[in-house]
Amino acid sequence: MSSQTSTSRGPFEAPRKPLGERIRRLVKAFTTREGLLGDYDYAFLFRPNLPFMKKSRRPAPFFGLDTKMPVILALILGFQHALAMLAGVITPPILLSGAAGANLGAAGQEYLVSTSLIVCGILSLIQITRFKILGTRYYVGTGLISVVGTSFTIIPVAQGALSQLYANGTCPTSPDGTKLPCPDGYGAILGTACMCALVEIGLSFLPPRVLRKLFPPLVTGPTVMLIGVHLIESGFQTWAGGSGPCRERPTEGLFRLCPDINAPHPLPWGAPEFLGLGFVVFVTIIICERYGSPIMKSTAVVWGLLVGCVIAAGTGYFDDMGIKKAPAVSFIWVTRFKLSIYAPAVLPMMAVYIILACEAIGDIAATCEVSRLASDGELFDSRIQGGVLADGLSGCLAGLFTMTPMSVFAQNNGVISLTRCANRKAGFACCFFLILMGIFSKFAAALVSIPSAVLGGMTTFLFTSVAVSGMRIISTMEWNRRNRFVLTAALTLGYGATLVPDYFSYFFTYGGNNNALRGLLDAVELIMSTGFAVTTFVAMFLNAVLPMEIEEEEGVLDGDEVDLGNRDRSMEDEKSSK
C-alpha cells in the first residue's frame, strides 16, 4: 500500500488513474470476453452444499477493493447484495405505514417500499464512493461496500410516538375507535428524525476511540438486544395473522377475521393455517443455510419469503388486486408529507442516532476485516469518521426523501465473506439494482401484497438476528462485578418496559390545557415506555458514575462462581487423600 497521501482520495490511498486510461479500461471491460466474463468459476456461486456432492478444494479468488473484476460477475454479486438486504429494507416501511404505524393504506405502503429501495441505492452510492470535504481533513463515506438500509432501530420509537398521536387526538380515529390514516403523524416522525440526525453528524467529528469510550459494548449491547426483543413481538403477532385490530379477535365488525373480512382467505388471529405459513418460511431459511449454495445462503430470507408466497398463492391467501392497481413506475416525492417536530420523540430519537453511530463503527470495522483491509491506523480512522458522517447525513437526507432513518447494513459483510468479493464494482451494481427495483412500483406492490403470516415468519427471523447481534456485542465486554451490576440495573427497567410497555401510562394524571407541560409529560412517558431508550440512558449514567474496580489479585476470591470452583476442588482433594 502506497505511503503517499492523495488530496483527492485520502491518506495512504493510491491516486486515481488518468481519465484516458480509465475510459480505455471501461471500453475493454464491455467489449472483450476477458472484461465481461474473465476466468471466474461461476459454478462456485451456485453449487449447493449437498451431502453426496464433492466439495471443491480450491477456494474462489478474492477480489479486493479496486482489483480488476469481470462485469458479469460484478452484476451477479451486486444483485446478490441487493437480495441479501431486500427483506431488511422493505420491513420498516411496511410496519410503519401499516396498522401498527400510521395506517397509510396499501397505496401508501407501496410508495414507501418503492422509495425505500430507491433511497437505499442512492445513499449507498455516497458511502461506497467516498469523497473529501474541500478545505478540511474530513471525508464523507467509507469507500467500502458499506450498503445503507432502512434502520430497524427507529421502529419502537416511531410506533410509540404514533400511538401517542392517536391517543391525544392529533391523528384521527373513527367513532368506533378504528385508527384512520395519519400522514401528518408520519411527517412528524420524519421531521423529528431529520433534526435529531445532527446528533450523529456531530459525533462523527469525534475520534473513534472517544466514541468507543463514551458508548462501550456495556451501553450499546443491551440496547441493540432490547430493540430486537421489542421487534420480535411485532413479528410474532404478524406471523399469527397481523398486528392490527384483528389481533384482539373481536366477535363482529370488519376486523373479526385477519387481516380483515374482505381478504381472499380471512381467518381468526392465531389460526393454525397462519402459523403454518410462517413456519414454512422459517424452515426454508434453515434448509437454505444447511444445503444452499453461497448465493442461497446469503439470500436465505428471500428464498423463505418466495417459498411462503408460492404456497400462499396456491392455497388462496394471495391478493393480486394491489399489483394490478399499482402504477408502472414510482419515484421519490410522488407522495409527500408535511414535516414537523414532535417534541416528546426528540430524546428517544437522539438515543436512536447514538445507537446508529455505534453500530456504524462496528459494521465498518467488520467490513474492513472481511475486505482484508487494515483495522487500525489513520486510513481506518478516516473510514470510520467518513462512514459515521455519511450515516448521519443519510438520516437527514432520508427524512427529506420521505423515509425514516437509514444506516449501514451489517448483513452484507456475510455476503463479502461468502463470495470473497470486497470489490466496489459489486457495490455499485447493488445500488443500481436497488434503484431499479424501487422505480418499478409493481415490484413494491407485490411485496406489499405478501400475506401477513408469510411476512411475519420472515420478519421474526430478521428481528431475532438483531437481538442476537446485541448479545454478540455484550459478549465482547469484560465480565467483572461492576459491569454485571450496570447491565443488571439497565436491563431491569429495559426488560420491564419492553414486556409491559403500558406500565407508565397512568403515572401522570395531569388533565389541564398547558400544551408545553403536556408535551413534557408525553416525552417522559415515551422514554419510560421505550425499553431500549431507558436502558441506554441508565447504562450511560451508571457507566459514567460508577468507578472502575481495582483488579483482584490472583488467588483472591471474587464472586460466588470462584467460591464454588474452590469448594469443588477442595472436595476432590479430600476424596483423593482418603
C-alpha positions, 0 to 999 in steps of 0.5 A, spaced: 500 500 500 502 506 497 505 511 503 503 517 499 497 521 501 492 523 495 488 530 496 483 527 492 482 520 495 485 520 502 491 518 506 495 512 504 490 511 498 493 510 491 491 516 486 486 515 481 488 513 474 488 518 468 481 519 465 484 516 458 486 510 461 480 509 465 475 510 459 480 505 455 479 500 461 471 501 461 471 500 453 475 493 454 471 491 460 464 491 455 467 489 449 472 483 450 470 476 453 476 477 458 472 484 461 465 481 461 466 474 463 474 473 465 476 466 468 471 466 474 468 459 476 461 461 476 459 454 478 462 456 485 456 461 486 451 456 485 453 449 487 449 447 493 452 444 499 449 437 498 451 431 502 453 426 496 456 432 492 464 433 492 466 439 495 471 443 491 478 444 494 480 450 491 477 456 494 474 462 489 479 468 488 478 474 492 477 480 489 479 486 493 477 493 493 479 496 486 482 489 483 480 488 476 473 484 476 469 481 470 462 485 469 458 479 469 460 477 475 460 484 478 452 484 476 451 477 479 454 479 486 451 486 486 444 483 485 446 478 490 447 484 495 441 487 493 437 480 495 441 479 501 438 486 504 431 486 500 427 483 506 431 488 511 429 494 507 422 493 505 420 491 513 420 498 516 416 501 511 411 496 511 410 496 519 410 503 519 405 505 514 401 499 516 396 498 522 401 498 527 404 505 524 400 510 521 395 506 517 397 509 510 393 504 506 396 499 501 397 505 496 401 508 501 405 502 503 407 501 496 410 508 495 414 507 501 417 500 499 418 503 492 422 509 495 425 505 500 429 501 495 430 507 491 433 511 497 437 505 499 441 505 492 442 512 492 445 513 499 449 507 498 452 510 492 455 516 497 458 511 502 461 506 497 464 512 493 467 516 498 469 523 497 473 529 501 470 535 504 474 541 500 478 545 505 478 540 511 481 533 513 474 530 513 471 525 508 464 523 507 463 515 506 467 509 507 469 507 500 467 500 502 461 496 500 458 499 506 450 498 503 445 503 507 438 500 509 432 502 512 434 502 520 430 497 524 432 501 530 427 507 529 421 502 529 419 502 537 420 509 537 416 511 531 410 506 533 410 509 540 410 516 538 404 514 533 400 511 538 401 517 542 398 521 536 392 517 536 391 517 543 391 525 544 387 526 538 392 529 533 391 523 528 384 521 527 380 515 529 373 513 527 367 513 532 368 506 533 375 507 535 378 504 528 385 508 527 384 512 520 390 514 516 395 519 519 400 522 514 401 528 518 403 523 524 408 520 519 411 527 517 412 528 524 416 522 525 420 524 519 421 531 521 423 529 528 428 524 525 431 529 520 433 534 526 435 529 531 440 526 525 445 532 527 446 528 533 450 523 529 453 528 524 456 531 530 459 525 533 462 523 527 467 529 528 469 525 534 475 520 534 473 513 534 476 511 540 472 517 544 466 514 541 468 507 543 469 510 550 463 514 551 458 508 548 462 501 550 459 494 548 456 495 556 451 501 553 450 499 546 449 491 547 443 491 551 440 496 547 441 493 540 438 486 544 432 490 547 430 493 540 430 486 537 426 483 543 421 489 542 421 487 534 420 480 535 413 481 538 411 485 532 413 479 528 410 474 532 403 477 532 404 478 524 406 471 523 399 469 527 395 473 522 397 481 523 398 486 528 392 490 527 385 490 530 384 483 528 389 481 533 384 482 539 379 477 535 373 481 536 366 477 535 363 482 529 365 488 525 370 488 519 376 486 523 373 479 526 377 475 521 385 477 519 387 481 516 380 483 515 373 480 512 374 482 505 381 478 504 381 472 499 382 467 505 380 471 512 381 467 518 381 468 526 388 471 529 392 465 531 389 460 526 393 454 525 393 455 517 397 462 519 402 459 523 403 454 518 405 459 513 410 462 517 413 456 519 414 454 512 418 460 511 422 459 517 424 452 515 426 454 508 431 459 511 434 453 515 434 448 509 437 454 505 443 455 510 444 447 511 444 445 503 444 452 499 449 454 495 453 461 497 448 465 493 442 461 497 445 462 503 446 469 503 439 470 500 436 465 505 430 470 507 428 471 500 428 464 498 423 463 505 419 469 503 418 466 495 417 459 498 411 462 503 408 466 497 408 460 492 404 456 497 400 462 499 398 463 492 396 456 491 392 455 497 388 462 496 391 467 501 394 471 495 391 478 493 393 480 486 388 486 486 394 491 489 399 489 483 394 490 478 392 497 481 399 499 482 402 504 477 408 502 472 413 506 475 414 510 482 419 515 484 421 519 490 416 525 492 410 522 488 407 522 495 409 527 500 408 529 507 408 535 511 414 535 516 414 537 523 417 536 530 414 532 535 417 534 541 416 528 546 420 523 540 426 528 540 430 524 546 428 517 544 430 519 537 437 522 539 438 515 543 436 512 536 442 516 532 447 514 538 445 507 537 446 508 529 453 511 530 455 505 534 453 500 530 456 504 524 463 503 527 462 496 528 459 494 521 465 498 518 470 495 522 467 488 520 467 490 513 474 492 513 476 485 516 472 481 511 475 486 505 482 484 508 483 491 509 487 494 515 483 495 522 487 500 525 491 506 523 489 513 520 486 510 513 481 506 518 480 512 522 478 516 516 473 510 514 470 510 520 469 518 521 467 518 513 462 512 514 459 515 521 458 522 517 455 519 511 450 515 516 448 521 519 447 525 513 443 519 510 438 520 516 437 527 514 437 526 507 432 520 508 427 524 512 427 529 506 426 523 501 420 521 505 423 515 509 425 514 516 432 513 518 437 509 514 444 506 516 449 501 514 447 494 513 451 489 517 448 483 513 452 484 507 459 483 510 456 475 510 455 476 503 463 479 502 465 473 506 461 468 502 463 470 495 470 473 497 468 479 493 470 486 497 470 489 490 466 496 489 464 494 482 459 489 486 457 495 490 455 499 485 451 494 481 447 493 488 445 500 488 443 500 481 439 494 482 436 497 488 434 503 484 431 499 479 427 495 483 424 501 487 422 505 480 418 499 478 412 500 483 409 493 481 415 490 484 413 494 491 406 492 490 407 485 490 411 485 496 406 489 499 401 484 497 405 478 501 400 475 506 401 477 513 403 470 516 408 469 510 411 476 512 411 475 519 415 468 519 420 472 515 420 478 519 421 474 526 427 471 523 430 478 521 428 481 528 431 475 532 438 476 528 438 483 531 437 481 538 442 476 537 447 481 534 446 485 541 448 479 545 454 478 540 456 485 542 455 484 550 459 478 549 465 482 547 465 486 554 469 484 560 465 480 565 467 483 572 462 485 578 461 492 576 459 491 569 454 485 571 451 490 576 450 496 570 447 491 565 443 488 571 440 495 573 439 497 565 436 491 563 431 491 569 427 497 567 429 495 559 426 488 560 420 491 564 418 496 559 419 492 553 414 486 556 409 491 559 410 497 555 403 500 558 406 500 565 407 508 565 401 510 562 397 512 568 403 515 572 401 522 570 394 524 571 395 531 569 388 533 565 389 541 564 390 545 557 398 547 558 400 544 551 408 545 553 407 541 560 403 536 556 408 535 551 413 534 557 409 529 560 408 525 553 416 525 552 417 522 559 412 517 558 415 515 551 422 514 554 419 510 560 415 506 555 421 505 550 425 499 553 431 500 549 431 508 550 431 507 558 436 502 558 441 506 554 440 512 558 441 508 565 447 504 562 450 511 560 449 514 567 451 508 571 457 507 566 459 514 567 458 514 575 460 508 577 468 507 578 472 502 575 474 496 580 481 495 582 483 488 579 483 482 584 489 479 585 490 472 583 488 467 588 483 472 591 476 470 591 471 474 587 464 472 586 460 466 588 462 462 581 470 462 584 467 460 591 464 454 588 470 452 583 474 452 590 469 448 594 469 443 588 476 442 588 477 442 595 472 436 595 476 432 590 482 433 594 479 430 600 476 424 596 483 423 593 487 423 600 482 418 603 
